[in-house]
Amino acid sequence: MQERPSKPAPKYADSSISDKAFKRMLLWFFIYCSLFCIGVVVAINADMGF
């Protein structure tokens, strides 16, 4: 088998965002979404109580 020269992993198309910043952005996005969903559930349950 012939070994291919190792190329660096392909970057995002035209973005200069670092991998660390991208992962941090995803983390905060999921935190925001989970808090939003919890707030919706609490609001619906509070509405059902009356």
C-alpha distances in whole Angstrom, upper triangle without the diagonal:
4,6,9,13,15,18,21,22,24,27,30,31,34,35,36,36,34,32,35,38,36,36,40,41,39,41,44,44,43,46,48,47,48,51,52,52,54,57,56,57,60,61,61,62,65,66,66,69,71
4,6,10,12,15,18,20,22,25,28,29,32,33,33,34,32,31,34,36,35,35,38,39,38,40,43,43,43,46,47,47,48,51,52,51,54,56,56,57,59,61,61,62,65,66,66,69,71
4,6,9,12,15,17,19,22,26,27,29,30,30,31,29,27,30,33,31,32,35,36,35,37,40,40,40,43,45,44,45,48,49,49,51,54,54,54,57,59,59,60,63,64,64,67,69
4,6,9,12,14,16,19,22,23,26,27,27,28,26,25,28,30,29,29,33,34,33,35,38,37,38,41,42,42,43,46,47,47,49,52,52,53,55,57,57,58,61,62,62,65,67
4,6,10,12,14,17,21,22,24,25,24,26,24,23,26,28,27,28,31,32,32,34,37,37,37,40,41,41,43,46,46,47,49,51,51,52,55,56,57,58,61,62,62,65,67
4,7,9,12,15,18,20,22,22,22,23,21,20,22,25,24,24,28,29,28,30,33,33,34,36,38,38,39,42,43,43,45,48,48,49,51,53,54,55,57,58,59,61,64
4,6,8,11,15,16,18,19,18,19,18,17,20,22,21,22,26,26,26,28,31,31,32,34,36,36,37,40,41,41,43,45,46,47,49,51,52,53,55,56,57,60,62
4,6,9,12,14,16,16,15,16,14,13,17,19,18,19,22,23,23,25,27,27,28,31,32,33,34,37,38,38,40,42,43,44,46,48,49,50,52,53,55,57,59
4,6,10,12,14,14,14,14,13,11,15,17,15,16,19,20,20,22,25,24,25,28,29,29,31,34,34,35,37,39,40,41,43,44,45,47,49,50,51,53,56
4,7,9,11,11,12,13,13,12,16,17,15,16,20,19,19,22,24,24,25,28,29,29,31,33,33,34,37,38,39,40,43,44,44,46,48,49,50,53,55
4,6,8,8,8,9,9,9,13,14,12,14,17,17,17,20,22,21,23,25,26,26,29,31,31,32,35,36,37,38,40,41,42,44,46,47,48,51,53
4,6,6,8,8,10,10,14,13,11,13,16,15,15,18,20,19,21,23,24,24,26,29,29,30,32,34,34,36,38,39,40,42,44,44,46,48,50
4,6,9,11,13,14,17,16,14,17,19,18,18,21,22,21,23,26,26,26,29,31,30,32,34,35,36,38,40,40,41,44,45,46,47,50,51
4,7,9,12,14,17,15,14,17,19,17,18,22,22,21,24,26,26,26,29,31,31,32,35,36,36,38,40,41,42,44,46,46,48,50,52
4,6,9,11,13,12,10,14,16,14,15,19,19,18,21,23,23,24,27,28,28,30,32,33,34,36,38,38,40,42,43,44,46,48,50
4,6,9,12,10,10,14,15,14,16,19,19,19,22,24,24,25,28,29,29,31,33,34,35,37,39,40,41,43,44,45,47,49,51
4,7,8,6,7,10,11,10,12,15,15,16,18,20,20,22,24,25,26,28,30,31,32,34,36,36,38,40,41,42,44,46,48
4,5,5,6,9,10,11,12,14,15,16,19,20,21,22,24,26,27,29,30,32,33,35,36,37,39,41,42,43,45,47,49
4,5,5,6,9,10,11,12,14,15,17,18,20,21,23,24,26,27,29,30,32,33,35,36,38,39,41,42,43,45,48
4,5,5,6,9,10,11,12,14,16,17,18,20,21,23,24,26,27,29,30,32,33,35,36,38,39,41,42,44,46
4,5,5,6,9,10,11,12,14,15,16,18,20,21,22,24,26,27,28,30,31,33,35,36,37,39,41,42,44
4,5,5,6,9,10,10,12,14,15,16,18,20,21,23,24,26,27,29,30,31,33,35,36,37,39,41,43
4,5,5,6,9,10,11,12,14,15,17,18,20,21,23,24,26,27,29,30,32,33,35,36,38,39,42
4,5,5,6,9,10,11,12,14,15,17,18,20,21,23,24,26,27,29,30,32,33,35,36,38,40
4,5,5,6,9,10,10,12,14,15,16,18,20,21,22,24,26,27,29,30,31,33,35,36,38
4,6,5,6,9,10,10,12,14,15,16,18,20,21,23,24,26,27,29,30,31,33,35,37
4,5,5,6,9,10,11,12,14,15,17,18,20,21,23,24,26,27,29,30,32,33,36
4,5,5,6,9,10,10,12,14,15,16,18,20,21,22,24,26,27,28,30,32,34
4,5,5,6,9,10,11,12,14,15,17,18,20,21,23,24,26,27,29,30,33
4,5,5,6,8,10,10,12,14,15,16,18,20,21,22,24,26,27,29,31
4,6,5,6,9,10,11,12,14,15,16,18,20,21,22,24,26,27,30
4,6,5,6,9,10,11,12,14,15,16,18,20,21,22,24,26,28
4,5,5,6,9,10,11,12,14,15,16,18,20,21,23,25,27
4,5,5,6,9,10,11,12,14,15,16,18,20,21,23,25
4,5,5,6,9,10,10,12,14,15,16,18,20,21,23
4,5,5,6,9,10,10,12,14,15,16,18,20,22
4,5,5,6,9,10,11,12,14,15,17,19,21
4,5,5,6,9,10,11,12,14,15,17,19
4,5,5,6,9,10,10,12,14,15,17
4,5,5,6,9,10,10,12,14,16
4,5,5,6,8,10,11,12,15
4,6,5,6,8,10,11,13
4,6,5,6,9,10,12
4,5,5,6,9,11
4,5,5,6,9
4,5,5,7
4,5,6
4,6
4
